[in-house]
């Protein structure tokens, strides 16, 4: 499947930081966290934003927006 904008929601916003939630009924965590998955949301996502992710298999994770340049979004595991 592919990114679905209707599945991306803001949980909290403050001081230029946004905490997002994304739930996918069709994609696995590996696909969701691959570079470019969130490209459609590039205008809304900022570097250092966090995304709480739930995938189709019931797995979950938290990723930070590592890069957002030229419309390409990359997320990374929390360090």
Phi and psi in degrees as GROMACS dihedral restraints (atoms count N, CA, C in turn):
[ dihedral_restraints ]
;  ai    aj    ak    al  type     phi  dphi    fc
    3     4     5     6     1  -146.0    20    10
    4     5     6     7     1   170.0    20    10
    6     7     8     9     1   -52.8    20    10
    7     8     9    10     1   136.3    20    10
    9    10    11    12     1  -120.8    20    10
   10    11    12    13     1   110.7    20    10
   12    13    14    15     1   -59.0    20    10
   13    14    15    16     1   -29.8    20    10
   15    16    17    18     1   -67.3    20    10
   16    17    18    19     1   -15.9    20    10
   18    19    20    21     1   -93.5    20    10
   19    20    21    22     1     0.2    20    10
   21    22    23    24     1  -103.5    20    10
   22    23    24    25     1   120.0    20    10
   24    25    26    27     1  -131.0    20    10
   25    26    27    28     1   147.4    20    10
   27    28    29    30     1   -82.0    20    10
   28    29    30    31     1   129.1    20    10
   30    31    32    33     1   -92.7    20    10
   31    32    33    34     1   -45.5    20    10
   33    34    35    36     1  -154.0    20    10
   34    35    36    37     1   149.3    20    10
   36    37    38    39     1  -140.4    20    10
   37    38    39    40     1   132.6    20    10
   39    40    41    42     1  -162.9    20    10
   40    41    42    43     1   136.4    20    10
   42    43    44    45     1    51.8    20    10
   43    44    45    46     1    40.2    20    10
   45    46    47    48     1    81.0    20    10
   46    47    48    49     1     8.3    20    10
   48    49    50    51     1  -115.7    20    10
   49    50    51    52     1   138.5    20    10
   51    52    53    54     1  -125.9    20    10
   52    53    54    55     1   135.6    20    10
   54    55    56    57     1  -103.6    20    10
   55    56    57    58     1   119.9    20    10
   57    58    59    60     1  -109.3    20    10
   58    59    60    61     1   161.1    20    10
   60    61    62    63     1  -128.8    20    10
   61    62    63    64     1   133.9    20    10
   63    64    65    66     1  -132.8    20    10
   64    65    66    67     1   124.8    20    10
   66    67    68    69     1  -120.5    20    10
   67    68    69    70     1   130.1    20    10
   69    70    71    72     1  -120.4    20    10
   70    71    72    73     1   126.9    20    10
   72    73    74    75     1   -87.7    20    10
   73    74    75    76     1    -3.5    20    10
   75    76    77    78     1  -125.0    20    10
   76    77    78    79     1   -23.8    20    10
   78    79    80    81     1  -108.0    20    10
   79    80    81    82     1   146.6    20    10
   81    82    83    84     1   -80.8    20    10
   82    83    84    85     1   158.2    20    10
   84    85    86    87     1   -55.5    20    10
   85    86    87    88     1   -38.8    20    10
   87    88    89    90     1   -61.4    20    10
   88    89    90    91     1   -39.5    20    10
   90    91    92    93     1   -69.9    20    10
   91    92    93    94     1   -42.1    20    10
   93    94    95    96     1   -65.5    20    10
   94    95    96    97     1   -34.7    20    10
   96    97    98    99     1   -90.9    20    10
   97    98    99   100     1     1.3    20    10
   99   100   101   102     1   -71.0    20    10
  100   101   102   103     1   148.4    20    10
  102   103   104   105     1   -57.0    20    10
  103   104   105   106     1   133.4    20    10
  105   106   107   108     1    95.4    20    10
  106   107   108   109     1   -13.7    20    10
  108   109   110   111     1   -58.4    20    10
  109   110   111   112     1   -40.2    20    10
  111   112   113   114     1   -94.2    20    10
  112   113   114   115     1    16.5    20    10
  114   115   116   117     1   -55.2    20    10
  115   116   117   118     1   -38.0    20    10
  117   118   119   120     1   -60.9    20    10
  118   119   120   121     1   -26.9    20    10
  120   121   122   123     1   -95.1    20    10
  121   122   123   124     1     7.4    20    10
  123   124   125   126     1   -50.7    20    10
  124   125   126   127     1   -40.4    20    10
  126   127   128   129     1   -63.6    20    10
  127   128   129   130     1   -20.0    20    10
  129   130   131   132     1  -100.0    20    10
  130   131   132   133     1   -27.5    20    10
  132   133   134   135     1   -88.1    20    10
  133   134   135   136     1   137.4    20    10
  135   136   137   138     1  -118.4    20    10
  136   137   138   139     1   150.0    20    10
  138   139   140   141     1   -54.4    20    10
  139   140   141   142     1   134.4    20    10
  141   142   143   144     1    85.9    20    10
  142   143   144   145     1    -7.3    20    10
  144   145   146   147     1   -59.7    20    10
  145   146   147   148     1   152.9    20    10
  147   148   149   150     1  -111.7    20    10
  148   149   150   151     1   145.1    20    10
  150   151   152   153     1  -127.0    20    10
  151   152   153   154     1   119.4    20    10
  153   154   155   156     1   -86.2    20    10
  154   155   156   157     1   122.7    20    10
  156   157   158   159     1  -117.2    20    10
  157   158   159   160     1   135.3    20    10
  159   160   161   162     1  -122.7    20    10
  160   161   162   163     1   129.8    20    10
  162   163   164   165     1  -103.4    20    10
  163   164   165   166     1  -175.7    20    10
  165   166   167   168     1   -68.6    20    10
  166   167   168   169     1   -22.1    20    10
  168   169   170   171     1   -95.7    20    10
  169   170   171   172     1     2.5    20    10
  171   172   173   174     1    89.3    20    10
  172   173   174   175     1     4.8    20    10
  174   175   176   177     1   -79.6    20    10
  175   176   177   178     1   157.2    20    10
  177   178   179   180     1  -142.7    20    10
  178   179   180   181     1   161.4    20    10
  180   181   182   183     1  -167.1    20    10
  181   182   183   184     1   166.6    20    10
  183   184   185   186     1  -119.7    20    10
  184   185   186   187     1   128.9    20    10
  186   187   188   189     1  -127.1    20    10
  187   188   189   190     1   150.9    20    10
  189   190   191   192     1  -106.2    20    10
  190   191   192   193     1   150.3    20    10
  192   193   194   195     1   -75.0    20    10
  193   194   195   196     1   111.9    20    10
  195   196   197   198     1   -84.8    20    10
  196   197   198   199     1   -42.4    20    10
  198   199   200   201     1  -143.4    20    10
  199   200   201   202     1   151.2    20    10
  201   202   203   204     1  -151.7    20    10
  202   203   204   205     1    92.2    20    10
  204   205   206   207     1  -138.6    20    10
  205   206   207   208     1   132.1    20    10
  207   208   209   210     1    61.6    20    10
  208   209   210   211     1    26.3    20    10
  210   211   212   213     1    85.5    20    10
  211   212   213   214     1     1.8    20    10
  213   214   215   216     1  -105.1    20    10
  214   215   216   217     1   121.6    20    10
  216   217   218   219     1  -106.3    20    10
  217   218   219   220     1   132.1    20    10
  219   220   221   222     1  -122.5    20    10
  220   221   222   223     1   133.2    20    10
  222   223   224   225     1  -110.9    20    10
  223   224   225   226     1   155.2    20    10
  225   226   227   228     1  -138.8    20    10
  226   227   228   229     1   155.1    20    10
  228   229   230   231     1   -63.7    20    10
  229   230   231   232     1   153.5    20    10
  231   232   233   234     1   -67.7    20    10
  232   233   234   235     1   136.4    20    10
